[in-house]
Amino acid sequence: MVRQQLTSLFAPSGWCAGAACAVLLALLSACSTTPATPAPTPSGTPETTDEQASPAPAAPARSDPSQATLALLSQSRRAERSGALAEAIAYAERAVRISPREAPLWTRLAELELANEQPETAMQYGRKALSLAGDEPDLQRDAWLVIADAHAAIGNKAEAARIRARWRTYRG
C-alpha cells in the first residue's frame, strides 16, 4: 500500500517507480540513527577516541529529599495560614510523593483534609500514617488522634472518644 502511494507520487506513469523508490530508500537510509562503531585495529580491538575514553560528566547534584520535603511542608503551612487550603494540600501531597514512607507527612495531609471537610480522606491518610509509624509511639499517637478527629467529623463520637481516651496521654 505504501509502495503504491509512493509510486503514484513519484512516478505517475509507472515507468520509473523502481528508480524513485531506490532514491527514496537511499535518502531515508542516510537519516539512520544507528551509531557508528569504531573501526577495528590490526590487533582486533576497536580504536577509542578521546571522546570515548573520557569519563562522562558527573550528574548534577540532587537536593536531599528531606530538604525538599521540609521546604514543601513550610510552603504548606504558609498557604494554610493565608487561607489557601487547596494550595496547602497540594504542597503536602507533593511532599508525600517525594517521601512516601514518612508517617508525619501522611498525618499532616490527614490534618489538612480534615480542615478541608474531607473526613473520609483524612481517615484514610491517618491509617496510612499509622501503618508507617512502626514502633514509634509519638507517630502512632499523632495518627490515632487524627483518625479520632475524622471519626468525630463523620458523627462517630463514641469511637472518637474511645480513641482519644487511649491515645491522648499515651507515651509508649
GUROFI-828806 format. One line per field, with one value per residue: chain; x, y, z of N, C-alpha, C, O, CB in turn. Coordinates in steps of 0.001 Angstrom, whole numbers, padded with zeros to 6 digits. Last residue first. Glycine has a CB too. Layout:
GUROFI-828806
volum	A; ...
n.c1	X; ...
n.c2	Y; ...
n.c3	Z; ...
ca.c1	X; ...
ca.c2	Y; ...
ca.c3	Z; ...
c.c1	X; ...
c.c2	Y; ...
c.c3	Z; ...
o.c1	X; ...
o.c2	Y; ...
o.c3	Z; ...
cb.c1	X; ...
cb.c2	Y; ...
cb.c3	Z; ...
***
This chain:
GUROFI-828806
volum	A; A; A; A; A; A; A; A; A; A; A; A; A; A; A; A; A; A; A; A; A; A; A; A; A; A; A; A; A; A; A; A; A; A; A; A; A; A; A; A; A; A; A; A; A; A; A; A; A; A; A; A; A; A; A; A; A; A; A; A; A; A; A; A; A; A; A; A; A; A; A; A; A; A; A; A; A; A; A; A; A; A; A; A; A; A; A; A; A; A; A; A; A; A; A; A; A; A; A; A; A; A; A; A; A; A; A; A; A; A; A; A; A; A; A; A; A; A; A; A; A; A; A; A; A; A; A; A; A; A; A; A; A; A; A; A; A; A; A; A; A; A; A; A; A; A; A; A; A; A; A; A; A; A; A; A; A; A; A; A; A; A; A; A; A; A; A; A; A; A; A; A
n.c1	003897; 002280; -000942; -002915; -004567; -005210; -007586; -009346; -009458; -010893; -013335; -014169; -014568; -016636; -018622; -019029; -019245; -019442; -017353; -015763; -014975; -013253; -011312; -010286; -009193; -007186; -005613; -004861; -003356; -001150; -000045; 000548; 002504; 004500; 005054; 005880; 007063; 007094; 005305; 004036; 002707; 000128; -000481; -000633; -002894; -004775; -004771; -005772; -008382; -009281; -009304; -011334; -013420; -013448; -013012; -012722; -010246; -009327; -008888; -006780; -004840; -004500; -003491; -001036; 000156; 000284; 002034; 004293; 004837; 005656; 007173; 007254; 007284; 008611; 007433; 004724; 004562; 004997; 002684; 000809; 001501; 000783; -001998; -002794; -002305; -004157; -006494; -006249; -005290; -004942; -002476; -001930; -001607; 000726; 002516; 002388; 003427; 006009; 006908; 006696; 008627; 010925; 010939; 011337; 013865; 015259; 014826; 016151; 018734; 019143; 021695; 024220; 024357; 026685; 029850; 030508; 032207; 035727; 037140; 037048; 035472; 036998; 039309; 038420; 039652; 039327; 038625; 040977; 042637; 045069; 044524; 041274; 038016; 036376; 033575; 030310; 027811; 024447; 021648; 019806; 019459; 019317; 020045; 017745; 016285; 017739; 017387; 014606; 014360; 015725; 014097; 011688; 012481; 013081; 010563; 009110; 009171; 006700; 004416; 003408; 003955; 006125; 005683; 003038; 002753; 004735; 003727; 001423; 002586; 003973; 001862; 000830
n.c2	005489; 007488; 008869; 010676; 010032; 007326; 006557; 008625; 008702; 006358; 006978; 009249; 008126; 006360; 008247; 009812; 009863; 011977; 012710; 013939; 011800; 010510; 012505; 012444; 009855; 010246; 011968; 010193; 008284; 009867; 010514; 007906; 007067; 008916; 008181; 005463; 003585; 001249; 002411; 004220; 003330; 002988; 005626; 006764; 005385; 006415; 009063; 008735; 007891; 010141; 012048; 011018; 011437; 014249; 016942; 019659; 020673; 019719; 017107; 017567; 018334; 015929; 014316; 015563; 014945; 012172; 011943; 012979; 011177; 008771; 008350; 007203; 009060; 011703; 012782; 012609; 014226; 016699; 016876; 017073; 019573; 021202; 020692; 021724; 024437; 024891; 024574; 026680; 029507; 030950; 031439; 029044; 027396; 028454; 027818; 025014; 024595; 025558; 023621; 021362; 021980; 021943; 019266; 018071; 018984; 017758; 015092; 014751; 016982; 017665; 016280; 017490; 016354; 013741; 014273; 013315; 010230; 010137; 009558; 007816; 009073; 011327; 010236; 006952; 003729; 001015; -002396; -005008; -006202; -005246; -003384; -002177; -001614; 001536; 002077; 002427; 004884; 004229; 004890; 006514; 007502; 009022; 007453; 006073; 007972; 008033; 005409; 005335; 007179; 005822; 003551; 004679; 005613; 003217; 001984; 003790; 004686; 004148; 005303; 007819; 008964; 008667; 009695; 008975; 006325; 005210; 005726; 004145; 001619; 001408; 001281; -001191
n.c3	075039; 075977; 075766; 076093; 073884; 073470; 074862; 074417; 071614; 071109; 072386; 070981; 068424; 068998; 069687; 067362; 064405; 062639; 061159; 063082; 064675; 062864; 062678; 065254; 065183; 063295; 064775; 066786; 065376; 064586; 067092; 068074; 066223; 066765; 069409; 069240; 066735; 065317; 062511; 060895; 058695; 059554; 060245; 057717; 056828; 058583; 057704; 055150; 055829; 057232; 055206; 053646; 055455; 055908; 054628; 055318; 055438; 057816; 056934; 055212; 057067; 058455; 056381; 055955; 058415; 058161; 056042; 057272; 059366; 057903; 054957; 052487; 050403; 049604; 047306; 047816; 050068; 048886; 047351; 049403; 050449; 048284; 048228; 050698; 050205; 048178; 049623; 051508; 052058; 054350; 055303; 056596; 054341; 053242; 055313; 055238; 052668; 052889; 054695; 053114; 051170; 052761; 053551; 051037; 050399; 052474; 051906; 049480; 048694; 045231; 043194; 041109; 037752; 037025; 035543; 032184; 031523; 030802; 027584; 025446; 023542; 022964; 021945; 020687; 020199; 017901; 018816; 018284; 016436; 015829; 013844; 014975; 013662; 013881; 016033; 014662; 014767; 015654; 013617; 012422; 008981; 006789; 004738; 004250; 002819; 000396; -000448; -000759; -002905; -004906; -005121; -005931; -008446; -009741; -009785; -011367; -013942; -015125; -013947; -014253; -011781; -009582; -007034; -006308; -006989; -005372; -002860; -002952; -003268; -000879; 000876; 000000
ca.c1	004663; 003706; -000089; -001788; -004266; -004026; -006395; -009083; -008807; -009520; -012570; -013871; -013596; -015335; -018209; -018462; -018995; -020529; -018414; -016303; -015861; -014463; -012083; -010925; -010270; -008267; -006236; -005649; -004610; -002033; -000485; -000411; 001250; 003899; 004612; 004613; 007272; 007078; 006142; 004579; 004121; 000836; -000397; 000391; -001622; -004464; -004383; -004404; -007505; -009169; -008420; -009976; -013128; -013055; -012966; -014000; -010947; -009625; -009916; -008040; -005303; -004965; -004777; -002015; -000064; -000509; 000660; 003746; 004397; 004355; 007269; 007365; 006024; 008964; 008892; 005255; 004308; 005955; 003992; 000774; 001661; 002179; -001160; -002938; -001602; -002724; -006232; -006234; -005301; -006295; -003065; -002112; -002722; -000517; 002304; 001955; 002090; 005077; 006916; 005880; 007217; 010547; 010792; 010127; 012741; 015261; 014282; 014687; 018311; 018958; 020282; 023848; 024208; 025312; 029045; 030449; 031023; 034542; 036932; 037861; 035014; 035638; 039373; 038785; 038841; 040028; 038242; 040173; 041272; 045018; 045102; 042702; 038958; 036990; 034947; 031217; 028944; 025752; 022480; 020400; 019526; 018797; 021012; 018812; 015850; 017600; 018737; 015247; 013725; 016201; 015510; 011765; 012002; 014143; 011687; 008727; 010396; 007892; 004792; 003268; 002570; 006127; 006938; 003557; 001864; 004820; 004988; 001302; 001682; 004724; 002752; 000000
ca.c2	004298; 007789; 007695; 010758; 011424; 007883; 005708; 008190; 009798; 006511; 005789; 009349; 009209; 005833; 007217; 010417; 008688; 011736; 011979; 014751; 012827; 009831; 012154; 013676; 010180; 009298; 012462; 011377; 007896; 009275; 011574; 008772; 006331; 008897; 009551; 005816; 004913; 001152; 001371; 004688; 003674; 001817; 004609; 007229; 005206; 004977; 008742; 009205; 007045; 008869; 012241; 011064; 010089; 013330; 015656; 018972; 020863; 021152; 017378; 017082; 019295; 017137; 013986; 015557; 016346; 012766; 011456; 013638; 012542; 008856; 009182; 006304; 008379; 010802; 012737; 011934; 012791; 016203; 016806; 015915; 018368; 021153; 020366; 020289; 023752; 025027; 023700; 025282; 028783; 030559; 032502; 030262; 027155; 028514; 029214; 025742; 024128; 026229; 025042; 021474; 021855; 023172; 020323; 017789; 019339; 019219; 015623; 014709; 015945; 018104; 016435; 017034; 017439; 014244; 013887; 014322; 011073; 009753; 010449; 007449; 007807; 011491; 010958; 008352; 004635; 002205; -001128; -004229; -006707; -006209; -004673; -002007; -002411; 000508; 002341; 001696; 004314; 004804; 003875; 006974; 006469; 009597; 008461; 005368; 007601; 009240; 005917; 004483; 007443; 007139; 003396; 004001; 006560; 004216; 001349; 003536; 004819; 003626; 003965; 006945; 008733; 008228; 009980; 010312; 007302; 005092; 006331; 005586; 002129; 001437; 002433; 000000
ca.c3	074693; 075812; 075540; 077026; 074205; 072844; 074875; 075797; 072363; 070602; 072768; 072419; 068597; 068551; 070650; 068575; 065222; 063583; 060447; 061986; 065232; 063357; 061485; 064767; 066130; 063000; 063538; 067134; 066021; 063578; 066180; 068768; 066359; 065428; 069100; 069894; 067302; 066779; 063105; 062165; 058529; 059012; 061291; 058660; 056128; 058628; 059073; 055313; 055015; 057931; 056357; 053097; 054968; 056975; 053933; 055489; 054175; 057736; 057951; 054657; 056064; 059167; 057011; 054880; 058024; 059243; 055874; 056082; 059672; 058583; 056155; 053647; 050720; 050718; 047432; 046630; 050211; 049881; 046681; 048505; 051278; 048744; 047066; 050440; 051299; 047884; 048475; 051935; 050787; 053995; 054483; 057401; 055263; 052472; 054924; 056442; 053012; 051969; 055074; 054332; 050784; 052063; 054556; 051808; 049537; 052359; 053152; 049511; 049623; 046601; 043533; 042451; 038718; 037021; 036703; 033231; 031371; 031579; 028729; 026594; 024091; 023478; 023220; 020535; 021004; 018369; 018208; 019230; 016536; 016928; 013462; 014709; 014443; 013046; 015637; 015538; 014042; 015945; 014242; 013684; 010010; 008031; 005173; 004959; 004155; 001223; -000216; 000236; -001619; -004459; -004770; -004625; -007439; -009548; -009102; -009979; -013147; -015780; -013543; -015413; -012164; -010982; -007716; -006049; -007609; -006820; -003268; -002769; -004298; -002135; 000934; 000000
c.c1	004477; 004511; 001361; -000807; -003056; -003679; -005136; -007812; -008458; -008782; -011113; -013025; -013189; -014246; -016835; -017946; -018277; -020353; -019548; -017400; -016524; -015460; -013364; -011774; -011014; -009453; -007391; -006290; -005470; -003384; -001464; -000945; 000176; 002568; 003937; 004139; 005966; 007268; 005979; 005482; 004802; 002332; 000373; 000605; -000474; -003142; -004017; -003892; -006044; -008258; -008222; -008975; -011715; -012748; -012557; -014093; -012298; -010417; -010326; -009188; -006624; -005517; -005350; -003408; -001123; -000830; -000247; 002306; 003827; 003934; 005883; 007463; 006077; 007730; 009310; 006775; 004843; 005801; 005054; 002093; 001650; 002436; 000315; -002037; -001645; -001895; -004751; -005934; -005172; -006406; -004467; -002762; -002991; -001729; 000986; 001666; 001550; 003635; 005961; 005810; 006296; 009076; 010375; 009887; 011421; 014097; 014277; 014112; 016785; 018454; 020176; 022368; 023720; 025201; 027659; 029519; 031007; 033407; 035677; 037587; 035767; 035141; 037982; 038824; 039343; 039088; 039063; 039818; 040405; 043617; 045060; 043271; 040404; 037969; 035506; 032638; 029840; 026841; 023866; 021242; 020234; 018855; 020584; 019896; 016944; 017216; 018689; 016653; 014357; 015621; 016080; 013206; 012077; 013734; 012794; 009871; 010094; 009158; 006091; 003705; 002429; 004710; 006952; 004763; 002346; 003951; 005133; 002568; 001534; 003860; 003526; 000874
c.c2	003169; 006519; 008121; 009610; 011541; 009308; 006458; 007354; 009378; 007586; 005909; 008165; 009323; 006883; 006648; 009376; 009122; 010524; 011577; 014025; 013641; 010843; 011413; 013397; 011431; 009560; 011543; 012015; 009107; 008906; 011036; 009852; 007220; 008151; 009617; 007238; 005430; 002507; 001317; 003664; 004051; 002076; 003379; 006199; 005637; 004671; 007276; 008937; 007440; 007911; 010926; 011215; 010008; 011906; 014578; 017704; 020143; 021476; 018843; 017261; 018864; 018170; 015201; 015240; 016438; 014219; 012029; 013217; 013293; 010295; 009393; 007076; 007470; 010036; 011710; 011818; 012031; 014701; 016276; 015761; 017104; 019898; 020283; 019880; 022241; 024311; 023737; 024324; 027289; 029806; 032144; 031389; 028406; 028317; 029366; 027207; 024886; 025837; 025830; 022918; 021955; 023134; 021637; 018875; 019146; 019682; 017147; 015273; 015927; 016935; 016893; 017287; 016906; 015372; 014499; 013872; 012111; 010732; 010036; 008323; 007453; 010210; 011117; 008995; 006043; 003025; 000017; -002906; -005961; -006774; -005698; -003351; -002122; -000302; 001173; 001966; 003601; 004099; 004447; 005912; 006991; 008618; 009105; 006325; 006881; 008901; 007155; 004959; 006609; 007454; 004711; 003853; 005945; 005201; 002340; 002925; 004611; 003762; 003469; 005527; 007814; 007925; 009580; 010642; 008724; 006140; 006305; 006294; 003640; 001975; 002546; 001254
c.c3	075596; 075559; 075291; 076847; 075107; 073255; 074454; 075865; 073781; 071392; 072330; 072881; 070069; 068729; 070278; 069566; 066504; 064461; 061381; 061216; 064124; 063905; 061878; 063532; 065686; 063926; 063138; 065905; 066365; 064190; 065138; 067829; 066987; 065445; 067733; 069584; 067909; 067459; 064611; 062844; 059837; 058847; 060792; 059756; 057039; 057909; 059230; 056723; 055207; 057158; 057106; 054230; 054412; 056504; 054936; 054642; 054158; 056468; 057908; 055656; 055441; 058192; 057741; 055423; 056930; 058911; 056959; 055837; 058467; 058892; 056773; 054961; 051945; 051177; 048478; 046691; 048995; 050056; 047637; 047761; 050417; 049578; 047457; 049278; 051103; 048954; 048099; 050784; 051072; 052678; 053993; 056607; 056107; 053383; 054172; 056134; 054226; 052275; 054187; 054802; 051990; 051662; 053916; 052841; 050280; 051494; 053132; 050795; 049671; 047443; 044970; 042684; 040050; 038033; 036596; 034351; 032477; 031345; 029482; 027803; 025360; 024126; 023820; 021895; 020780; 019226; 018783; 018599; 017538; 017130; 014592; 014301; 014019; 013886; 014828; 015086; 015034; 015147; 014471; 014351; 011248; 009189; 006476; 005409; 004923; 002657; 000663; 000558; -000522; -003083; -004252; -004178; -006049; -008452; -008807; -009199; -011660; -014943; -014136; -015107; -013375; -011426; -009189; -006922; -007374; -007486; -004782; -003202; -004190; -003266; -000372; 000000
o.c1	005078; 005708; 001622; 000066; -002234; -002562; -004078; -007054; -007396; -007630; -010203; -012102; -012007; -013130; -015976; -016929; -017095; -021268; -020500; -018294; -017701; -016656; -014427; -012840; -012243; -010601; -008443; -007397; -006693; -004431; -002479; -002153; -000954; 001618; 002923; 002934; 005046; 007600; 004860; 006327; 006025; 003130; 001173; 001739; 000544; -002376; -003062; -002717; -005182; -007454; -007118; -007918; -010989; -011900; -011454; -015120; -012938; -011173; -011512; -010322; -007489; -006537; -006548; -004396; -002003; -001959; -001412; 001462; 002964; 002763; 005048; 007808; 005031; 007184; 010248; 007342; 005359; 006793; 005915; 002568; 002405; 003468; 001021; -001385; -000645; -000901; -004171; -005191; -004101; -007512; -005108; -003508; -004145; -002751; 000221; 000691; 000405; 002727; 005198; 004763; 005230; 008363; 009556; 008763; 010505; 013423; 013385; 013033; 016171; 017818; 021008; 021856; 022906; 025876; 027492; 028530; 031444; 033619; 034684; 037780; 035192; 034461; 037811; 038426; 040547; 037876; 039444; 040650; 039212; 043427; 045020; 042579; 040690; 038673; 035170; 032894; 030100; 026788; 024417; 021529; 021149; 018339; 021410; 020604; 017062; 017758; 019506; 017071; 014624; 016329; 016829; 013512; 012481; 014560; 013385; 010120; 010754; 010129; 006577; 003420; 001430; 004299; 007739; 004854; 002072; 004376; 005599; 002506; 001520; 004348; 003713; 000649
o.c2	002113; 006489; 009014; 009402; 012434; 009751; 006235; 007445; 009732; 007403; 005595; 008334; 009477; 006563; 006476; 009605; 008842; 010190; 010916; 014672; 013988; 010752; 011652; 013989; 011471; 009493; 012008; 012547; 009044; 009178; 011667; 010085; 007282; 008548; 010294; 007474; 005795; 002561; 001336; 004024; 004187; 001139; 002802; 005930; 004951; 003806; 006936; 008621; 006583; 007200; 010631; 010584; 009049; 011235; 014041; 017432; 020033; 022447; 019171; 017534; 019697; 018805; 015470; 015824; 017297; 014670; 012334; 014035; 014155; 010622; 010110; 006488; 007008; 010334; 010942; 010853; 010923; 013982; 015491; 014643; 016169; 019243; 019382; 018838; 021556; 023657; 022711; 023359; 026708; 029500; 032937; 032196; 028784; 028985; 030295; 027772; 025338; 026659; 026666; 023378; 022565; 024129; 022366; 019354; 019960; 020658; 017767; 015868; 016973; 016015; 016557; 018371; 015984; 015352; 015629; 013177; 011830; 011899; 009633; 007884; 006850; 010256; 011050; 008389; 006287; 003023; 000016; -002332; -006245; -007714; -006900; -004364; -001860; 000255; 000010; 002076; 004111; 002895; 005090; 006018; 007808; 008902; 009675; 006037; 007062; 009476; 007310; 004918; 007134; 007944; 004724; 004008; 006610; 005580; 002304; 003317; 005195; 003045; 002430; 004618; 007106; 006765; 010126; 011736; 009600; 006777; 007269; 007345; 004341; 002706; 003640; 002176
o.c3	075395; 075846; 074484; 077689; 074903; 072986; 075042; 076830; 074292; 071787; 073098; 073679; 070376; 069137; 071142; 070220; 066704; 065214; 060965; 060671; 064216; 063630; 061305; 063364; 065736; 063489; 062698; 065991; 066243; 063603; 064844; 067772; 066505; 064769; 067567; 069504; 067176; 068643; 065123; 063663; 059878; 058860; 061528; 060151; 057121; 058335; 059929; 056914; 055403; 057760; 057563; 054218; 054673; 057094; 054845; 054021; 053112; 056437; 057955; 055263; 055173; 058460; 057656; 054977; 056981; 059105; 056702; 055469; 058631; 058700; 056221; 055986; 052401; 052239; 048265; 046179; 049139; 050180; 047238; 047562; 050680; 049426; 047005; 049335; 051318; 048640; 047742; 050963; 050893; 052232; 053303; 057161; 056309; 053222; 054431; 056630; 054235; 052154; 054671; 055256; 051906; 051796; 054475; 052994; 050161; 051822; 053711; 050785; 049881; 046928; 045813; 042404; 040105; 039062; 036136; 034118; 033593; 031015; 028877; 028937; 026267; 025151; 025037; 022889; 020696; 019013; 019954; 017897; 017640; 017902; 014330; 014396; 012850; 014728; 015047; 013887; 016124; 014896; 013577; 015544; 011150; 010270; 007189; 006374; 006135; 003601; 001571; 001716; 000560; -002203; -003276; -002996; -005095; -007621; -007728; -008059; -010801; -015184; -013691; -015887; -013502; -011448; -009961; -007480; -008194; -008450; -005389; -003839; -005202; -004127; -000904; -000784
cb.c1	006052; 004247; -000614; -002293; -005460; -004196; -006602; -010275; -009715; -009527; -013200; -015177; -014181; -015405; -019259; -019505; -018156; -021785; -017839; -015188; -015077; -014104; -011233; -009863; -009704; -007773; -005188; -004772; -004324; -001376; 000723; 000243; 001459; 004859; 005806; 004755; 007799; 008160; 007600; 003456; 004257; 000235; -001811; -000006; -001601; -005613; -005501; -004314; -007889; -010561; -008989; -009825; -014141; -014137; -011972; -015143; -010084; -008322; -009404; -007910; -004251; -003816; -004612; -001616; 001255; 000245; 000623; 004600; 005548; 004398; 007921; 008585; 005599; 009576; 009447; 004837; 002796; 005763; 004407; -000381; 000541; 002522; -001351; -004418; -002222; -002320; -007099; -007563; -004150; -007147; -002167; -000771; -002419; -000511; 003474; 003024; 002105; 005418; 008346; 006449; 006980; 011430; 012098; 010226; 012760; 016597; 015090; 014208; 018914; 017978; 019497; 024696; 023245; 024293; 029727; 029986; 029724; 034874; 036825; 039314; 035170; 034689; 040027; 037805; 038890; 040564; 036751; 040924; 041304; 045498; 046530; 043452; 038646; 037707; 035818; 030910; 029735; 026051; 022548; 019324; 020240; 017372; 021191; 019413; 014617; 016558; 019436; 015286; 012228; 015812; 016320; 011094; 010562; 014440; 012230; 007513; 011044; 008087; 003724; 004069; 001902; 007027; 008046; 003929; 000452; 004408; 006165; 000988; 000308; 005243; 003720; -000944
cb.c2	004596; 008514; 006864; 010775; 012084; 007840; 004519; 007385; 011033; 006867; 004529; 009418; 010555; 005383; 006079; 011284; 007631; 011600; 010733; 015146; 013759; 008797; 011288; 014746; 010377; 007829; 012552; 012398; 007094; 008029; 012214; 009420; 005059; 008247; 010524; 005658; 005894; 000197; 001601; 005055; 004810; 001415; 004203; 008588; 006016; 004161; 009097; 010693; 007142; 008243; 013315; 012225; 009673; 013279; 015700; 019907; 020372; 021973; 017010; 015605; 019469; 017756; 012803; 014544; 016992; 012674; 009913; 013320; 013323; 008059; 010543; 005395; 007575; 011599; 014125; 012682; 012523; 016920; 018196; 016047; 018291; 022413; 021415; 019927; 024128; 026528; 024116; 024922; 029272; 031760; 032797; 030735; 025938; 027449; 029719; 025645; 022615; 025883; 025629; 020582; 020531; 023381; 020512; 016422; 018497; 019719; 015111; 013295; 016179; 019297; 015113; 017745; 018504; 013108; 014322; 015666; 010226; 009680; 011925; 007523; 006700; 011913; 012338; 009091; 004258; 003043; -000864; -004010; -008143; -005559; -004480; -001437; -003912; 001139; 002603; 000170; 005409; 004718; 002595; 007420; 005224; 010059; 009527; 004281; 006732; 010178; 006234; 003046; 007164; 008249; 002907; 002620; 006998; 004975; 000205; 002621; 006210; 004321; 003037; 007486; 010044; 006986; 009287; 010447; 007140; 003692; 005612; 005918; 001456; 000036; 002322; -000002
cb.c3	074641; 077053; 074341; 078453; 074862; 071396; 073968; 076350; 072404; 069092; 072159; 073241; 068093; 067070; 070710; 069254; 064439; 062852; 059772; 061033; 066172; 064450; 060526; 064443; 067553; 063151; 062385; 067847; 067279; 062952; 065483; 070003; 067205; 064412; 069142; 071386; 066223; 067244; 062755; 063090; 057553; 057666; 061759; 059276; 054798; 057990; 060030; 054997; 053526; 058132; 057304; 052081; 053897; 057996; 052719; 055138; 053023; 057770; 059365; 054256; 054974; 059990; 057995; 053800; 057541; 060597; 055907; 054851; 060237; 059872; 055818; 053495; 049551; 051907; 047799; 045362; 050390; 051234; 046144; 047504; 052341; 049568; 045955; 050135; 052662; 047802; 047266; 052565; 049847; 053937; 053290; 057946; 056182; 051357; 054057; 057540; 053290; 050503; 054975; 055452; 050062; 050821; 055327; 052493; 048247; 051769; 054352; 049331; 051042; 046669; 043317; 043535; 038191; 037342; 038019; 032659; 031395; 033077; 028271; 026235; 023068; 022357; 023029; 019610; 022513; 017184; 018414; 020568; 016900; 018212; 013012; 015953; 014284; 011822; 016869; 015531; 013267; 017443; 013375; 014634; 009479; 007833; 004101; 004079; 004080; 000620; -001549; -000248; -001693; -005482; -005984; -004687; -007749; -010878; -009932; -009919; -013375; -017085; -013897; -016575; -012451; -011174; -007011; -004591; -007076; -007275; -002612; -001319; -004189; -002487; 002135; 001214
***
